[in-house]
Amino acid sequence: MVKAIWNGQLIAESDETIRLEGNYYFPIHSVNRKYLQPSDAHTTCFWKGIASYYDLRVGEAVNPNAAWYYPDPSERADVIRDHIAFWHGVEIIDGES
């Protein structure tokens, strides 16, 4: 089981994550969406496509652009469609490691 924790809260937990380029992508259904707020940020990966971001909010604390996803990934990256990854201080705990 892989967990994503930030500011003392469990943000996501799944045994169905996908590890890609050192990041764990959690299925959207395993993410507690009450902690996600849409962000206007976007970046482009040359092989995955355009990433969109969420800010994480736990109580009054906000972690800008700490979660990302590919709403329309390239064909090569389609495996991470409907998945979210985390960074910027989000602790990822892999219970299998």
N, C-alpha and C positions, 0 to 999 in steps of 0.2 A: 504494500500500500504506500503510495506517495502522497505527501501532504504539502500544502502551501500555507504558510503561516505569516501573518504580518500584524504588528502591534498587538500581539497576544491573542489574535483571533484566527481560527481555522477558516481560511478562505476557500480552499479546495481540497478534496481528498478522493483518490481513485486508484484502483488497481488496473486501470485501462489507459494509463498515460502513454504517450508516444515520445520517445527521446529522439530529438533531432538537433544536430549541431550543438550538443551540450545542454539543450533546454528541454524541460519536460512540458509537454502540451497536454493539458487536462481536457477531457470531454466537457463540453459546455454544461451538461446535466450534472456534473460533479462539482461545479463551482457555485458557491453561495452568492447569488447575484445581488443580494442586498448590499454587498460591499462594493459593487461596481458602479461607476458613474461614467457615462460616455465622455470621451475627450475628442477634441477637434484634431488631434495629432495624427499624422500619417507618415509612413516611411515606405520606401520601395526596396525590395530585395530582388536582385537580378534574376533569381531562379524561382522564388516563391510567389512574388507578386507584391501587391500593395497591402501593407499592414495597417490596421486601425487599432486604436488604443482605448483603454479605460483608465481612469484614475481609481485608486482604491481609497475608500473612506471607511474608517473605523472610529466611531464616536466623532470627535472634532478633528481628528488627525486625517490628513489627506496625503497620499503618496501619488504625485502626478505621473501619469503615463506608465504605471507600474505593471500593467497587464496589456498584452497585445494578442491579436488574432488576425487571421486572413479571411475576410468574408467571401472572397472569390479567388482562392489560390490557383496558381498555375496547375496544369495537368500533372506535372512532376511532383507537386506538393499537395495534391488533393487529399492525401492521407491525414493532413492536419485541418481539413475543413471541419468547422464546428468544434474547434479546440482553442483553448486559451493558454498562453504561457505567461510567466511572471519574472520580474527582475526588480532592480532598484530597492534592494534590502528585503525582499520577500524571501523568507527562509524556506527552502525546499528540503524536505526530509524524505529520503527514500528508505523505507523500512526493509527493503531487500538488500541494500548495500551493507 
